[in-house]
Amino acid sequence: MTILWISFISIACYFHLQCDEVTLHAAFPAPQVQAPLPGSPLPLSPPPPPRLSQPPLRAPRQSSLPWAGPPQFRGPEIERGHSPVLVRALQDFSGSSNRSSLESAPFNMAATRAATHKMSASPAKPATSKMAALFRHPLYNRERPELREEDWLFRVRSGAELNTKESGSQEWVSDEDGGFPPSQWNSSVESYPPWLRFHLGINRYELYPRHEPALELLLEQLATHKIKSAVQKPGGTQLKLVMSFPNYGQALFKPMKQARDQETSPDFFYFSDFERHNAEIAAFHLDRILDFRRIPPAVGRLINVTSEIWEITTDRKLARTFYRSPASNVCFYGECSYYCSTEHAVCGRPHQLEGSMAAFLPDPSLAKRRSWRSPWRRSYSRSKTAQWETNPDYCATVKQTPPYNKGTRLLDLIDLCILDFLMGNLDRHHYETFERFGNDTFLIHLDNGRGFGRHSHDEISILAPLRQCCRIKRSTYLRLQLLSQEEYRLSDVLRESLSRDPLSPVLSEPHLSALDRRLDTVLRAVSTCVTSQRGGVLHDDITP
């Protein structure tokens, strides 16, 4: 009987364990950079440690959770359409195979455990939970369209398709162990790690279901799981790191750049603003409250800069930017287009650093994504203006341009502009979709770090798609009306939702109050459209 190669053989290759090169070469090209396994000899000699103003104290390596070694996992084989593909770990952005040798100072693990325990412990809730009441409302319990096979991003292959052994065992094994013990994953989805369950739940209409039980577990693991690798994500304008976990999941880490009560200067251009870690966390919660569910799960985490980044990184370019500040804080700045210098370094206190951890989407080699330039993109110039800023009839042109001339693409973009207006995010130049679903699918709301910068100013130009096109989904409008009522007040629901995050409070009170004010502005804009238009403002997406 032909014994099936299971999907995490690709993970073995990805982490450079022993594997059959012929089997996977056609599916996945070899990575350019080879990062050694933890504990294996490094191919290059490490550079001498940076000179410090004082010798570091030695302390045992610690983690917020006990770790019993690498998980004994292999993943399920999934299909993309009718062609089988392999699940593997997400992108490795490592640019080298070296590491720093700075010893970590004592770390307040009690404080860290107390913070991350919020993800699993039931927090103290008000006598009446507005968030629970909101999610019980019929608008948040509408049935989604019946999903066909082509509506899933991935499909787990059945036992018959996998041609499992006739012994009745549900364990999936290969004819060579490739350095891994026998698999502990089986045909039960509950046996998969949370990040994989998140990927398998993506469909044509949403990134995750309304009541996904694995979502809380995914957030908890993002906040507490042991970090095995930290490298800088290439590209982009500001510093971001890719964190890898023992269960082969990965997360995008954005460090704290700005205090919660600090407003962005009005003299800053939108394209030179800081990316805020708490904006990424709050955007995920707000997107979920609006019932869009188009932002990947994100959570706050307290990182030990020394033991969880510097000592374990294989990125030499990142490692050589670490230093100890005159205040004896461990700092680093990486390499990027903006704010990557000693003047804008990220520093621990002295080792602890706040940041956001956002779950990765499936690797593009498994699920290709298409990037679309927004029709209402700003000029990103200090002196020029975009066409939509000077042409009040700009939407008429957009409506005649594919893919906005049919389907719900324009309405989905208006949903996105409402989300951005509530956050105060001017930096929406592109959005993405999964290629598998064509044009009939949701928009992925990525990169929200420049939201929640100014609570004292409402940038009305963000609402240009709504005000110029005078179109909105009926379901979106009804939810906005619901969130404007006292019993479901948007600021109260978001405050309650964010209270579960380890870094709570995530937003300052002025930012929460601004949400209610901006929500009223959106509703007034819709009312103006209804008054000025004879009809056709509300698109009925509720009636079957």
Secondary structure as UniProt FT lines:
FT   TURN            7..8
FT   HELIX           9..14
FT   TURN            15..16
FT   HELIX           21..25
FT   TURN            26..27
FT   TURN            38..39
FT   STRAND          77..80
FT   TURN            81..82
FT   STRAND          83..86
FT   HELIX           109..116
FT   HELIX           117..119
FT   HELIX           130..136
FT   HELIX           138..140
FT   HELIX           149..151
FT   STRAND          155..156
FT   HELIX           159..162
FT   TURN            166..167
FT   TURN            178..179
FT   HELIX           189..191
FT   HELIX           194..200
FT   TURN            204..205
FT   TURN            210..211
FT   HELIX           214..224
FT   STRAND          229..232
FT   STRAND          241..244
FT   TURN            246..247
FT   STRAND          250..255
FT   TURN            260..261
FT   TURN            266..267
FT   HELIX           270..272
FT   HELIX           277..289
FT   TURN            290..291
FT   STRAND          298..304
FT   HELIX           306..310
FT   TURN            311..312
FT   HELIX           316..319
FT   TURN            320..321
FT   STRAND          323..324
FT   TURN            326..327
FT   STRAND          330..332
FT   HELIX           342..344
FT   STRAND          346..347
FT   STRAND          352..359
FT   TURN            364..366
FT   STRAND          369..373
FT   TURN            375..376
FT   HELIX           387..389
FT   TURN            392..393
FT   HELIX           394..399
FT   TURN            402..405
FT   TURN            407..408
FT   HELIX           409..423
FT   STRAND          430..434
FT   HELIX           435..437
FT   TURN            438..439
FT   TURN            449..450
FT   HELIX           460..463
FT   HELIX           464..469
FT   STRAND          472..473
FT   HELIX           474..483
FT   HELIX           486..488
FT   HELIX           490..498
FT   TURN            499..500
FT   TURN            502..503
FT   HELIX           509..532
FT   STRAND          538..539
//
